[in-house]
Amino acid sequence: MDAAHFYDHLLQAFGETVFIDHECLRAGQHWRTRIDEVIAAAAVMVVVLSKGWCEEIQRRHREHLSDEVLREISLALDTGKTLTPLYVERADAATSAEAMRFAADSAAYRVVQALVDAHTVRWRAASRDADLARLSNELTHCLPRFGQRLIRRCQQQLPAQLDASTA
């Protein structure tokens, strides 16, 4: 499941409180400003990580390329947001050894180490119901203002939507 599919499912469950850049930005909008506003207003940032995510950060770092994802996660950390890493399918969880590949004063080190330290959630097609329950539990603790009603709705709706999207 890619980030767009995950976004669609969360949007169904939580409504307009869910944001993903390529689905929510409008033509002509200053995208960096809008993303910064959304992060500032957020209670939690679910960081969707797919297979090869850490290698991609390493490549960008090695080639001195701009990395907006690192910038956005750093902003979330700077503003005290809760990070919930969501490892999709065969994505490997972050390790301290991977963080140590970066200079200790770099944004890449800080972000990877924050992902190592954060409680993680997995999302696999084979165990989607159990994984959905774990993610719902995490969001329940991070987003108490949404209450149990939205979490129950999420638990009820997502399995059917996942079945439809994989058919």
CNS distance restraints for C-alpha pairs under 8 A (distance, minus, plus):
assign (resid   1 and name CA) (resid   5 and name CA) 6.08 0.50 0.50
assign (resid   1 and name CA) (resid   6 and name CA) 6.65 0.50 0.50
assign (resid   1 and name CA) (resid  88 and name CA) 6.97 0.50 0.50
assign (resid   1 and name CA) (resid  89 and name CA) 7.58 0.50 0.50
assign (resid   1 and name CA) (resid 125 and name CA) 7.84 0.50 0.50
assign (resid   2 and name CA) (resid   6 and name CA) 6.32 0.50 0.50
assign (resid   2 and name CA) (resid  50 and name CA) 7.83 0.50 0.50
assign (resid   2 and name CA) (resid  88 and name CA) 7.86 0.50 0.50
assign (resid   3 and name CA) (resid   7 and name CA) 5.97 0.50 0.50
assign (resid   3 and name CA) (resid  48 and name CA) 6.57 0.50 0.50
assign (resid   4 and name CA) (resid   8 and name CA) 6.25 0.50 0.50
assign (resid   4 and name CA) (resid  20 and name CA) 7.87 0.50 0.50
assign (resid   4 and name CA) (resid  23 and name CA) 7.69 0.50 0.50
assign (resid   5 and name CA) (resid   9 and name CA) 6.42 0.50 0.50
assign (resid   6 and name CA) (resid  10 and name CA) 6.28 0.50 0.50
assign (resid   7 and name CA) (resid  11 and name CA) 5.92 0.50 0.50
assign (resid   7 and name CA) (resid  18 and name CA) 7.26 0.50 0.50
assign (resid   7 and name CA) (resid  19 and name CA) 7.58 0.50 0.50
assign (resid   7 and name CA) (resid  20 and name CA) 6.81 0.50 0.50
assign (resid   8 and name CA) (resid  12 and name CA) 6.30 0.50 0.50
assign (resid   9 and name CA) (resid  13 and name CA) 6.45 0.50 0.50
assign (resid   9 and name CA) (resid 158 and name CA) 6.20 0.50 0.50
assign (resid   9 and name CA) (resid 161 and name CA) 7.05 0.50 0.50
assign (resid   9 and name CA) (resid 162 and name CA) 7.87 0.50 0.50
assign (resid  10 and name CA) (resid  14 and name CA) 5.78 0.50 0.50
assign (resid  10 and name CA) (resid  15 and name CA) 7.41 0.50 0.50
assign (resid  10 and name CA) (resid  18 and name CA) 6.71 0.50 0.50
assign (resid  10 and name CA) (resid 154 and name CA) 7.60 0.50 0.50
assign (resid  11 and name CA) (resid  15 and name CA) 4.68 0.50 0.50
assign (resid  11 and name CA) (resid  16 and name CA) 6.42 0.50 0.50
assign (resid  11 and name CA) (resid  17 and name CA) 7.60 0.50 0.50
assign (resid  11 and name CA) (resid  18 and name CA) 5.77 0.50 0.50
assign (resid  12 and name CA) (resid 154 and name CA) 7.70 0.50 0.50
assign (resid  12 and name CA) (resid 157 and name CA) 7.85 0.50 0.50
assign (resid  13 and name CA) (resid 150 and name CA) 6.71 0.50 0.50
assign (resid  13 and name CA) (resid 151 and name CA) 7.66 0.50 0.50
assign (resid  13 and name CA) (resid 153 and name CA) 6.22 0.50 0.50
assign (resid  13 and name CA) (resid 154 and name CA) 4.56 0.50 0.50
assign (resid  13 and name CA) (resid 157 and name CA) 7.09 0.50 0.50
assign (resid  13 and name CA) (resid 158 and name CA) 7.48 0.50 0.50
assign (resid  14 and name CA) (resid  18 and name CA) 6.69 0.50 0.50
assign (resid  14 and name CA) (resid 150 and name CA) 6.57 0.50 0.50
assign (resid  14 and name CA) (resid 154 and name CA) 7.38 0.50 0.50
assign (resid  19 and name CA) (resid  23 and name CA) 7.55 0.50 0.50
assign (resid  19 and name CA) (resid  24 and name CA) 6.18 0.50 0.50
assign (resid  19 and name CA) (resid  38 and name CA) 7.64 0.50 0.50
assign (resid  20 and name CA) (resid  24 and name CA) 5.89 0.50 0.50
assign (resid  21 and name CA) (resid  25 and name CA) 5.67 0.50 0.50
assign (resid  21 and name CA) (resid  31 and name CA) 7.91 0.50 0.50
assign (resid  21 and name CA) (resid  35 and name CA) 7.15 0.50 0.50
assign (resid  25 and name CA) (resid  29 and name CA) 6.65 0.50 0.50
assign (resid  25 and name CA) (resid  31 and name CA) 6.64 0.50 0.50
assign (resid  25 and name CA) (resid  34 and name CA) 7.67 0.50 0.50
assign (resid  29 and name CA) (resid  34 and name CA) 7.34 0.50 0.50
assign (resid  30 and name CA) (resid  34 and name CA) 6.27 0.50 0.50
assign (resid  31 and name CA) (resid  35 and name CA) 6.08 0.50 0.50
assign (resid  32 and name CA) (resid  36 and name CA) 6.16 0.50 0.50
assign (resid  33 and name CA) (resid  37 and name CA) 6.23 0.50 0.50
assign (resid  34 and name CA) (resid  38 and name CA) 6.26 0.50 0.50
assign (resid  35 and name CA) (resid  39 and name CA) 6.18 0.50 0.50
assign (resid  35 and name CA) (resid  72 and name CA) 7.84 0.50 0.50
assign (resid  36 and name CA) (resid  40 and name CA) 6.11 0.50 0.50
assign (resid  36 and name CA) (resid  72 and name CA) 7.41 0.50 0.50
assign (resid  36 and name CA) (resid  75 and name CA) 7.67 0.50 0.50
assign (resid  37 and name CA) (resid  41 and name CA) 6.30 0.50 0.50
assign (resid  38 and name CA) (resid  42 and name CA) 6.04 0.50 0.50
assign (resid  39 and name CA) (resid  45 and name CA) 7.64 0.50 0.50
assign (resid  39 and name CA) (resid  72 and name CA) 7.68 0.50 0.50
assign (resid  39 and name CA) (resid  75 and name CA) 7.41 0.50 0.50
assign (resid  39 and name CA) (resid  76 and name CA) 6.15 0.50 0.50
assign (resid  40 and name CA) (resid  76 and name CA) 7.42 0.50 0.50
assign (resid  40 and name CA) (resid  79 and name CA) 6.96 0.50 0.50
assign (resid  42 and name CA) (resid  81 and name CA) 7.19 0.50 0.50
assign (resid  43 and name CA) (resid  81 and name CA) 5.84 0.50 0.50
assign (resid  43 and name CA) (resid  82 and name CA) 6.69 0.50 0.50
assign (resid  43 and name CA) (resid 142 and name CA) 7.06 0.50 0.50
assign (resid  43 and name CA) (resid 143 and name CA) 6.77 0.50 0.50
assign (resid  44 and name CA) (resid  81 and name CA) 5.42 0.50 0.50
assign (resid  44 and name CA) (resid  82 and name CA) 4.67 0.50 0.50
assign (resid  44 and name CA) (resid  83 and name CA) 5.94 0.50 0.50
assign (resid  44 and name CA) (resid  84 and name CA) 7.20 0.50 0.50
assign (resid  44 and name CA) (resid 142 and name CA) 6.50 0.50 0.50
assign (resid  44 and name CA) (resid 143 and name CA) 7.51 0.50 0.50
assign (resid  45 and name CA) (resid  76 and name CA) 7.26 0.50 0.50
assign (resid  45 and name CA) (resid  81 and name CA) 6.78 0.50 0.50
assign (resid  45 and name CA) (resid  82 and name CA) 6.21 0.50 0.50
assign (resid  45 and name CA) (resid  83 and name CA) 5.04 0.50 0.50
assign (resid  45 and name CA) (resid  84 and name CA) 6.16 0.50 0.50
assign (resid  46 and name CA) (resid  83 and name CA) 6.02 0.50 0.50
assign (resid  46 and name CA) (resid  84 and name CA) 4.69 0.50 0.50
assign (resid  46 and name CA) (resid  85 and name CA) 5.81 0.50 0.50
assign (resid  46 and name CA) (resid  86 and name CA) 6.52 0.50 0.50
assign (resid  47 and name CA) (resid  83 and name CA) 6.88 0.50 0.50
assign (resid  47 and name CA) (resid  84 and name CA) 6.02 0.50 0.50
assign (resid  47 and name CA) (resid  85 and name CA) 4.72 0.50 0.50
assign (resid  47 and name CA) (resid  86 and name CA) 5.81 0.50 0.50
assign (resid  48 and name CA) (resid  85 and name CA) 6.21 0.50 0.50
assign (resid  48 and name CA) (resid  86 and name CA) 4.85 0.50 0.50
assign (resid  48 and name CA) (resid  87 and name CA) 6.21 0.50 0.50
assign (resid  48 and name CA) (resid  88 and name CA) 6.95 0.50 0.50
assign (resid  49 and name CA) (resid  53 and name CA) 6.00 0.50 0.50
assign (resid  49 and name CA) (resid  85 and name CA) 7.01 0.50 0.50
assign (resid  49 and name CA) (resid  86 and name CA) 5.97 0.50 0.50
assign (resid  49 and name CA) (resid  87 and name CA) 4.94 0.50 0.50
assign (resid  49 and name CA) (resid  88 and name CA) 6.04 0.50 0.50
assign (resid  49 and name CA) (resid  91 and name CA) 6.55 0.50 0.50
assign (resid  50 and name CA) (resid  87 and name CA) 6.14 0.50 0.50
assign (resid  50 and name CA) (resid  88 and name CA) 5.22 0.50 0.50
assign (resid  50 and name CA) (resid  89 and name CA) 7.18 0.50 0.50
assign (resid  50 and name CA) (resid  90 and name CA) 7.18 0.50 0.50
assign (resid  50 and name CA) (resid  91 and name CA) 4.84 0.50 0.50
assign (resid  50 and name CA) (resid  92 and name CA) 7.96 0.50 0.50
assign (resid  51 and name CA) (resid  88 and name CA) 7.44 0.50 0.50
assign (resid  51 and name CA) (resid  89 and name CA) 7.62 0.50 0.50
assign (resid  51 and name CA) (resid  90 and name CA) 5.73 0.50 0.50
assign (resid  51 and name CA) (resid  91 and name CA) 3.86 0.50 0.50
assign (resid  51 and name CA) (resid  92 and name CA) 6.52 0.50 0.50
assign (resid  52 and name CA) (resid  56 and name CA) 6.31 0.50 0.50
assign (resid  52 and name CA) (resid  91 and name CA) 6.74 0.50 0.50
assign (resid  52 and name CA) (resid  92 and name CA) 7.76 0.50 0.50
assign (resid  53 and name CA) (resid  57 and name CA) 6.52 0.50 0.50
assign (resid  53 and name CA) (resid  91 and name CA) 7.50 0.50 0.50
assign (resid  54 and name CA) (resid  58 and name CA) 6.22 0.50 0.50
assign (resid  54 and name CA) (resid  94 and name CA) 7.55 0.50 0.50
assign (resid  54 and name CA) (resid  98 and name CA) 7.72 0.50 0.50
assign (resid  55 and name CA) (resid  59 and name CA) 6.09 0.50 0.50
assign (resid  56 and name CA) (resid  60 and name CA) 6.22 0.50 0.50
assign (resid  57 and name CA) (resid  61 and name CA) 6.05 0.50 0.50
assign (resid  57 and name CA) (resid  67 and name CA) 7.71 0.50 0.50
assign (resid  57 and name CA) (resid 108 and name CA) 7.29 0.50 0.50
assign (resid  58 and name CA) (resid  62 and name CA) 5.95 0.50 0.50
assign (resid  59 and name CA) (resid  63 and name CA) 6.05 0.50 0.50
assign (resid  60 and name CA) (resid  64 and name CA) 5.90 0.50 0.50
assign (resid  60 and name CA) (resid  65 and name CA) 4.89 0.50 0.50
assign (resid  60 and name CA) (resid  66 and name CA) 7.01 0.50 0.50
assign (resid  60 and name CA) (resid  67 and name CA) 6.79 0.50 0.50
assign (resid  61 and name CA) (resid  65 and name CA) 6.19 0.50 0.50
assign (resid  61 and name CA) (resid  67 and name CA) 8.00 0.50 0.50
assign (resid  61 and name CA) (resid 108 and name CA) 7.49 0.50 0.50
assign (resid  67 and name CA) (resid  71 and name CA) 6.43 0.50 0.50
assign (resid  68 and name CA) (resid  72 and name CA) 6.03 0.50 0.50
assign (resid  69 and name CA) (resid  73 and name CA) 6.14 0.50 0.50
assign (resid  70 and name CA) (resid  74 and name CA) 5.95 0.50 0.50
assign (resid  70 and name CA) (resid 107 and name CA) 6.82 0.50 0.50
assign (resid  70 and name CA) (resid 108 and name CA) 6.58 0.50 0.50
assign (resid  70 and name CA) (resid 111 and name CA) 6.69 0.50 0.50
assign (resid  71 and name CA) (resid  75 and name CA) 6.18 0.50 0.50
assign (resid  71 and name CA) (resid 107 and name CA) 7.64 0.50 0.50
assign (resid  72 and name CA) (resid  76 and name CA) 6.30 0.50 0.50
assign (resid  73 and name CA) (resid  77 and name CA) 6.23 0.50 0.50
assign (resid  73 and name CA) (resid 111 and name CA) 6.65 0.50 0.50
assign (resid  74 and name CA) (resid  78 and name CA) 6.06 0.50 0.50
assign (resid  74 and name CA) (resid 107 and name CA) 6.84 0.50 0.50
assign (resid  74 and name CA) (resid 110 and name CA) 7.68 0.50 0.50
assign (resid  74 and name CA) (resid 111 and name CA) 6.40 0.50 0.50
assign (resid  75 and name CA) (resid  79 and name CA) 6.20 0.50 0.50
assign (resid  76 and name CA) (resid  80 and name CA) 6.27 0.50 0.50
assign (resid  76 and name CA) (resid  81 and name CA) 5.13 0.50 0.50
assign (resid  76 and name CA) (resid  82 and name CA) 7.73 0.50 0.50
assign (resid  76 and name CA) (resid  83 and name CA) 7.79 0.50 0.50
assign (resid  77 and name CA) (resid  81 and name CA) 5.77 0.50 0.50
assign (resid  77 and name CA) (resid  82 and name CA) 7.69 0.50 0.50
assign (resid  77 and name CA) (resid  83 and name CA) 7.84 0.50 0.50
assign (resid  82 and name CA) (resid 142 and name CA) 7.13 0.50 0.50
assign (resid  83 and name CA) (resid 115 and name CA) 7.50 0.50 0.50
assign (resid  83 and name CA) (resid 118 and name CA) 6.66 0.50 0.50
assign (resid  84 and name CA) (resid 118 and name CA) 6.65 0.50 0.50
assign (resid  84 and name CA) (resid 119 and name CA) 6.76 0.50 0.50
assign (resid  84 and name CA) (resid 120 and name CA) 6.18 0.50 0.50
assign (resid  84 and name CA) (resid 121 and name CA) 7.24 0.50 0.50
assign (resid  84 and name CA) (resid 138 and name CA) 7.84 0.50 0.50
assign (resid  85 and name CA) (resid 115 and name CA) 6.38 0.50 0.50
assign (resid  85 and name CA) (resid 118 and name CA) 7.07 0.50 0.50
assign (resid  85 and name CA) (resid 119 and name CA) 7.30 0.50 0.50
assign (resid  85 and name CA) (resid 120 and name CA) 5.11 0.50 0.50
assign (resid  85 and name CA) (resid 121 and name CA) 6.26 0.50 0.50
assign (resid  86 and name CA) (resid 120 and name CA) 6.15 0.50 0.50
assign (resid  86 and name CA) (resid 121 and name CA) 4.90 0.50 0.50
assign (resid  86 and name CA) (resid 122 and name CA) 5.54 0.50 0.50
assign (resid  86 and name CA) (resid 123 and name CA) 6.76 0.50 0.50
assign (resid  87 and name CA) (resid  91 and name CA) 5.43 0.50 0.50
assign (resid  87 and name CA) (resid  92 and name CA) 7.01 0.50 0.50
assign (resid  87 and name CA) (resid  93 and name CA) 6.73 0.50 0.50
assign (resid  87 and name CA) (resid 120 and name CA) 7.37 0.50 0.50
assign (resid  87 and name CA) (resid 121 and name CA) 6.30 0.50 0.50
assign (resid  87 and name CA) (resid 122 and name CA) 4.80 0.50 0.50
assign (resid  87 and name CA) (resid 123 and name CA) 6.13 0.50 0.50
assign (resid  88 and name CA) (resid 122 and name CA) 6.00 0.50 0.50
assign (resid  88 and name CA) (resid 123 and name CA) 4.83 0.50 0.50
assign (resid  88 and name CA) (resid 124 and name CA) 6.16 0.50 0.50
assign (resid  89 and name CA) (resid 122 and name CA) 7.29 0.50 0.50
assign (resid  89 and name CA) (resid 123 and name CA) 5.86 0.50 0.50
assign (resid  89 and name CA) (resid 124 and name CA) 4.57 0.50 0.50
assign (resid  89 and name CA) (resid 125 and name CA) 7.08 0.50 0.50
assign (resid  90 and name CA) (resid 124 and name CA) 7.90 0.50 0.50
assign (resid  93 and name CA) (resid 116 and name CA) 7.42 0.50 0.50
assign (resid  93 and name CA) (resid 120 and name CA) 7.91 0.50 0.50
assign (resid  94 and name CA) (resid  98 and name CA) 6.74 0.50 0.50
assign (resid  94 and name CA) (resid  99 and name CA) 7.78 0.50 0.50
assign (resid  94 and name CA) (resid 112 and name CA) 6.59 0.50 0.50
assign (resid  94 and name CA) (resid 113 and name CA) 7.74 0.50 0.50
assign (resid  94 and name CA) (resid 115 and name CA) 6.25 0.50 0.50
assign (resid  94 and name CA) (resid 116 and name CA) 5.06 0.50 0.50
assign (resid  95 and name CA) (resid  99 and name CA) 6.60 0.50 0.50
assign (resid  95 and name CA) (resid 112 and name CA) 7.89 0.50 0.50
assign (resid  95 and name CA) (resid 113 and name CA) 7.65 0.50 0.50
assign (resid  95 and name CA) (resid 116 and name CA) 5.59 0.50 0.50
assign (resid  96 and name CA) (resid 100 and name CA) 6.20 0.50 0.50
assign (resid  96 and name CA) (resid 112 and name CA) 7.94 0.50 0.50
assign (resid  96 and name CA) (resid 113 and name CA) 6.40 0.50 0.50
assign (resid  96 and name CA) (resid 116 and name CA) 6.44 0.50 0.50
assign (resid  97 and name CA) (resid 101 and name CA) 6.81 0.50 0.50
assign (resid  98 and name CA) (resid 102 and name CA) 7.79 0.50 0.50
assign (resid  98 and name CA) (resid 112 and name CA) 7.42 0.50 0.50
assign (resid  99 and name CA) (resid 108 and name CA) 7.55 0.50 0.50
assign (resid  99 and name CA) (resid 109 and name CA) 5.03 0.50 0.50
assign (resid  99 and name CA) (resid 110 and name CA) 7.71 0.50 0.50
assign (resid  99 and name CA) (resid 112 and name CA) 5.31 0.50 0.50
assign (resid  99 and name CA) (resid 113 and name CA) 5.53 0.50 0.50
assign (resid 100 and name CA) (resid 104 and name CA) 7.20 0.50 0.50
assign (resid 100 and name CA) (resid 109 and name CA) 6.84 0.50 0.50
assign (resid 101 and name CA) (resid 109 and name CA) 7.67 0.50 0.50
assign (resid 102 and name CA) (resid 106 and name CA) 6.70 0.50 0.50
assign (resid 102 and name CA) (resid 108 and name CA) 6.44 0.50 0.50
assign (resid 102 and name CA) (resid 109 and name CA) 5.20 0.50 0.50
assign (resid 103 and name CA) (resid 109 and name CA) 6.38 0.50 0.50
assign (resid 104 and name CA) (resid 109 and name CA) 5.75 0.50 0.50
assign (resid 104 and name CA) (resid 110 and name CA) 7.37 0.50 0.50
assign (resid 105 and name CA) (resid 109 and name CA) 7.00 0.50 0.50
assign (resid 105 and name CA) (resid 110 and name CA) 7.45 0.50 0.50
assign (resid 106 and name CA) (resid 110 and name CA) 6.43 0.50 0.50
assign (resid 107 and name CA) (resid 111 and name CA) 6.07 0.50 0.50
assign (resid 108 and name CA) (resid 112 and name CA) 6.05 0.50 0.50
assign (resid 109 and name CA) (resid 113 and name CA) 5.89 0.50 0.50
assign (resid 110 and name CA) (resid 114 and name CA) 6.07 0.50 0.50
assign (resid 111 and name CA) (resid 115 and name CA) 6.27 0.50 0.50
assign (resid 112 and name CA) (resid 116 and name CA) 6.21 0.50 0.50
assign (resid 113 and name CA) (resid 117 and name CA) 6.17 0.50 0.50
assign (resid 114 and name CA) (resid 118 and name CA) 6.08 0.50 0.50
assign (resid 115 and name CA) (resid 120 and name CA) 7.98 0.50 0.50
assign (resid 121 and name CA) (resid 131 and name CA) 7.24 0.50 0.50
assign (resid 121 and name CA) (resid 134 and name CA) 6.80 0.50 0.50
assign (resid 121 and name CA) (resid 135 and name CA) 6.19 0.50 0.50
assign (resid 122 and name CA) (resid 131 and name CA) 6.13 0.50 0.50
assign (resid 123 and name CA) (resid 127 and name CA) 7.48 0.50 0.50
assign (resid 123 and name CA) (resid 128 and name CA) 6.24 0.50 0.50
assign (resid 123 and name CA) (resid 131 and name CA) 5.46 0.50 0.50
assign (resid 123 and name CA) (resid 132 and name CA) 7.33 0.50 0.50
assign (resid 124 and name CA) (resid 128 and name CA) 5.47 0.50 0.50
assign (resid 124 and name CA) (resid 131 and name CA) 7.05 0.50 0.50
assign (resid 127 and name CA) (resid 131 and name CA) 6.02 0.50 0.50
assign (resid 128 and name CA) (resid 132 and name CA) 5.76 0.50 0.50
assign (resid 128 and name CA) (resid 159 and name CA) 7.46 0.50 0.50
assign (resid 129 and name CA) (resid 133 and name CA) 6.26 0.50 0.50
assign (resid 129 and name CA) (resid 159 and name CA) 6.48 0.50 0.50
assign (resid 130 and name CA) (resid 134 and name CA) 6.36 0.50 0.50
assign (resid 131 and name CA) (resid 135 and name CA) 6.18 0.50 0.50
assign (resid 132 and name CA) (resid 136 and name CA) 5.98 0.50 0.50
assign (resid 132 and name CA) (resid 155 and name CA) 6.91 0.50 0.50
assign (resid 132 and name CA) (resid 158 and name CA) 7.85 0.50 0.50
assign (resid 133 and name CA) (resid 137 and name CA) 6.09 0.50 0.50
assign (resid 133 and name CA) (resid 155 and name CA) 6.79 0.50 0.50
assign (resid 134 and name CA) (resid 138 and name CA) 6.26 0.50 0.50
assign (resid 135 and name CA) (resid 139 and name CA) 6.17 0.50 0.50
assign (resid 136 and name CA) (resid 140 and name CA) 5.97 0.50 0.50
assign (resid 136 and name CA) (resid 151 and name CA) 6.06 0.50 0.50
assign (resid 136 and name CA) (resid 154 and name CA) 7.52 0.50 0.50
assign (resid 136 and name CA) (resid 155 and name CA) 7.28 0.50 0.50
assign (resid 137 and name CA) (resid 141 and name CA) 6.52 0.50 0.50
assign (resid 138 and name CA) (resid 142 and name CA) 6.29 0.50 0.50
assign (resid 139 and name CA) (resid 143 and name CA) 5.52 0.50 0.50
assign (resid 139 and name CA) (resid 144 and name CA) 7.97 0.50 0.50
assign (resid 140 and name CA) (resid 144 and name CA) 5.71 0.50 0.50
assign (resid 140 and name CA) (resid 146 and name CA) 7.70 0.50 0.50
assign (resid 140 and name CA) (resid 147 and name CA) 6.98 0.50 0.50
assign (resid 140 and name CA) (resid 148 and name CA) 7.19 0.50 0.50
assign (resid 140 and name CA) (resid 151 and name CA) 6.87 0.50 0.50
assign (resid 143 and name CA) (resid 147 and name CA) 7.47 0.50 0.50
assign (resid 146 and name CA) (resid 150 and name CA) 6.12 0.50 0.50
assign (resid 146 and name CA) (resid 151 and name CA) 7.69 0.50 0.50
assign (resid 147 and name CA) (resid 151 and name CA) 6.86 0.50 0.50
assign (resid 148 and name CA) (resid 152 and name CA) 6.01 0.50 0.50
assign (resid 149 and name CA) (resid 153 and name CA) 6.26 0.50 0.50
assign (resid 150 and name CA) (resid 154 and name CA) 6.10 0.50 0.50
assign (resid 151 and name CA) (resid 155 and name CA) 6.23 0.50 0.50
assign (resid 152 and name CA) (resid 156 and name CA) 6.14 0.50 0.50
assign (resid 153 and name CA) (resid 157 and name CA) 6.03 0.50 0.50
assign (resid 154 and name CA) (resid 158 and name CA) 5.80 0.50 0.50
assign (resid 155 and name CA) (resid 159 and name CA) 7.22 0.50 0.50
assign (resid 156 and name CA) (resid 160 and name CA) 7.79 0.50 0.50
assign (resid 157 and name CA) (resid 161 and name CA) 6.35 0.50 0.50
assign (resid 158 and name CA) (resid 162 and name CA) 5.94 0.50 0.50
assign (resid 159 and name CA) (resid 163 and name CA) 6.22 0.50 0.50
assign (resid 160 and name CA) (resid 164 and name CA) 6.31 0.50 0.50
assign (resid 161 and name CA) (resid 165 and name CA) 6.17 0.50 0.50
assign (resid 162 and name CA) (resid 166 and name CA) 6.16 0.50 0.50
assign (resid 163 and name CA) (resid 167 and name CA) 6.14 0.50 0.50
